[in-house]
Amino acid sequence: MASSLSSILSNIKSKVSELEDGRQKLAEQCAELERKNASLMQDLQEARKALEQSQLEVEYLRVSYRLAKDENSLIETRRKISSIIRRIDKAIALATDDPSL
């Protein structure tokens, strides 16, 4: 009886060891997947920012082509739009820096 209990206990210990090894491997895989997920989320954020910037540039070009009557006035139109945008950005910056708000 004692030898059978000893063998059963030994068998249980080996199973526990196998389960612990499996759990450790799964924990490592989980950590690796979390790192990959974080990296992919960062890549996604960067891609979204690039897409947003590209969409703004497309809209900017669309507006400048609509406003320009010919190719010569296109450059001047783009300059005017850029100037207006800069002035608006400065006004927003001044408004957000205003301590009375």
C-alpha positions in Angstrom: 0.0 0.0 0.0 2.8 2.4 0.9 4.6 1.8 -2.4 1.4 2.4 -4.4 0.8 5.7 -2.4 4.4 6.6 -3.1 4.0 5.9 -6.8 0.7 7.8 -7.0 2.3 10.8 -5.2 5.2 10.7 -7.6 2.8 10.5 -10.5 0.9 13.5 -9.1 4.1 15.5 -8.6 5.2 14.8 -12.2 1.7 15.9 -13.5 1.9 19.1 -11.4 5.4 19.8 -12.8 4.1 19.3 -16.4 1.1 21.6 -15.6 3.4 24.2 -14.2 5.6 24.1 -17.2 2.6 24.4 -19.5 1.3 27.3 -17.4 4.7 29.1 -17.6 4.8 28.6 -21.4 1.3 30.0 -21.7 2.2 33.0 -19.5 5.2 33.7 -21.7 3.0 33.4 -24.9 0.4 35.8 -23.3 3.1 38.3 -22.5 4.5 38.1 -26.0 1.0 38.6 -27.5 0.4 41.6 -25.2 3.7 43.2 -26.4 2.7 42.5 -30.1 -0.7 43.9 -29.4 0.7 47.1 -27.9 3.1 47.5 -30.9 0.2 47.0 -33.3 -1.9 49.5 -31.5 0.9 52.1 -31.7 1.3 51.3 -35.4 -2.4 51.8 -35.8 -2.4 55.1 -34.1 0.5 56.3 -36.3 -1.3 55.1 -39.4 -4.5 56.9 -38.3 -2.5 60.1 -37.8 -0.9 59.7 -41.2 -4.3 59.1 -42.8 -5.8 62.1 -41.1 -2.9 64.3 -42.3 -3.2 62.9 -45.9 -7.0 63.6 -45.8 -6.3 67.2 -44.7 -3.8 67.6 -47.5 -6.3 66.3 -50.1 -8.9 68.6 -48.8 -6.4 71.5 -48.9 -5.5 70.7 -52.5 -9.2 70.3 -53.5 -10.0 73.7 -52.1 -6.9 75.3 -53.7 -7.8 73.9 -57.1 -11.4 75.1 -56.9 -10.3 78.6 -55.9 -7.5 78.9 -58.6 -8.7 79.9 -62.0 -5.6 78.9 -63.7 -2.2 77.3 -62.9 -0.5 80.6 -62.3 -3.0 81.6 -59.6 -2.9 78.2 -58.0 0.4 79.0 -56.2 -0.9 82.3 -54.9 -4.1 80.6 -53.8 -2.2 78.0 -51.8 -0.1 80.8 -50.2 -3.3 82.7 -49.2 -4.8 79.5 -47.7 -1.6 78.7 -45.8 -1.5 82.3 -44.4 -5.2 82.1 -43.3 -4.5 78.8 -41.6 -1.5 80.2 -39.8 -3.5 83.2 -38.6 -6.3 81.0 -37.4 -3.8 78.7 -35.5 -2.2 81.8 -33.9 -5.7 83.1 -32.9 -6.5 79.7 -31.3 -3.2 79.6 -29.5 -3.8 83.1 -28.1 -7.4 82.2 -27.1 -6.2 79.1 -25.3 -3.4 80.9 -23.5 -5.8 83.7 -22.3 -5.8 83.5 -18.5 -9.3 85.1 -18.3 -10.9 81.9 -19.8 
